[in-house]
Amino acid sequence: ERLLYKEQRRKQSSRNMAMKKPMYDNIEMYSPGGTLLCTVSVKKAEWYIRKELGKWRVKDNSITLLFEPKSLPSDGENNVYNQSHKKNICVVCGESEKFMRHYVVPYCYRQLFPTKYKEHISHDIVIVCPDCHLHCERSTQLRQKELENFLRQDPMTAQPSILDRDLRKIKSLALALYNKRDEIPHEKVEEYEDQIKAHFGLEQSSWLSKDLLWEATNMEVSISNPYYIPGPQLVISTLAN
């Protein structure tokens, strides 16, 4: 029952994040010679107009550039994609009411790509409905974990931090003294205090203040792992090699 409730909450959260307007405006953009270059968003079209780099063709709601582009499209699958009108529907189930952007290549990977592979990647973004987006994200995370586990040869590189057992012991002793000193035998209290003093470099005869004890209870017991390699970095560096 709890799992069902959490599933419903996740779905509702995804629906709330759905895009408020269509992703594709399908504004056709032409060269001065009348060659169809690609389809763009209204925002992009208005940018060309505002910069006086293009003009509206009112009859078919498209724009014509006022300069000759460096190159014209040639035959090929990529140009077919760039020139075609895209439907604002989920690519998985066809839902047309609510949808979200889904990145085929996860952002955590893409941000590590060379610049030339991060620019002009509209084909890497597809539309999915909130429910399909949830399923896609789960599958993506599972696949990422599989890849990282397959490529990671040294288990020492898997964790960003390492538990310091000595620090954990001192923190545990401090917590015991701070919270339950009256329930601990006197000789144990002295033993615990001596170990805490030794940790902070104090003389055994010195007094252990409550402030220092409080500091010990709040110690961070994990240290940064110098050998840690994040999963995305591991995958991308392997591909690069």
Long-range contacts (C-beta under 8 A, 24 or more apart in sequence): 10-134, 11-130, 11-131, 11-134, 14-100, 14-130, 14-131, 14-133, 14-134, 15-98, 15-130, 17-100, 17-130, 18-98, 18-99, 18-100, 18-129, 18-130, 19-98, 19-99, 19-100, 19-101, 22-88, 23-86, 23-88, 23-99, 23-101, 23-125, 23-127, 24-85, 24-86, 24-87, 24-88, 24-127, 26-85, 26-86, 27-61, 27-62, 27-63, 28-60, 28-62, 28-63, 29-54, 29-62, 29-63, 29-64, 29-65, 30-57, 30-62, 30-63, 30-64, 30-65, 31-64, 31-65, 31-68, 31-69, 31-72, 32-64, 32-65, 32-66, 32-67, 32-68, 33-68, 34-64, 35-72, 35-73, 36-73, 36-83, 37-65, 37-69, 37-72, 37-73, 37-82, 37-83, 38-73, 38-82, 38-83, 39-82, 39-83, 39-84, 39-85, 39-86, 78-123, 81-123, 82-122, 88-127, 89-127, 90-127, 90-128, 90-129, 90-132, 91-126, 91-127, 91-128, 92-128, 92-129, 92-132, 92-136, 93-129, 93-131, 93-132, 95-129, 95-131, 95-132, 97-129, 98-129, 98-130, 99-127, 99-128, 99-129, 99-130, 100-127, 100-128, 100-129, 100-130, 100-133, 101-125, 101-126, 101-127, 102-126, 102-127, 102-128, 102-133, 102-136, 106-140, 106-144, 106-232, 108-144, 108-231, 108-232, 109-232, 109-235, 109-236, 112-232, 112-233, 112-236, 113-236, 144-231, 144-232, 144-235, 145-231, 147-231, 147-235, 148-231, 148-234, 148-235, 151-234, 151-235, 151-238, 152-229, 152-231, 152-234, 154-227, 156-225, 156-227, 157-225, 157-227, 157-228, 157-229, 157-234, 158-228, 159-225, 159-228, 160-224, 160-225, 160-228, 160-230, 161-222, 161-223, 161-224, 161-225, 161-228, 162-222, 162-223, 162-224, 162-225, 163-221, 163-222, 164-221, 164-222, 164-223, 166-199, 167-219, 167-220, 167-221, 167-223, 168-221, 169-195, 170-195, 170-196, 170-199, 170-216, 170-219, 171-216, 171-217, 171-219, 171-221, 173-216, 174-213, 174-216, 174-217, 174-219, 175-217, 177-213, 178-210, 178-213, 178-214, 178-217
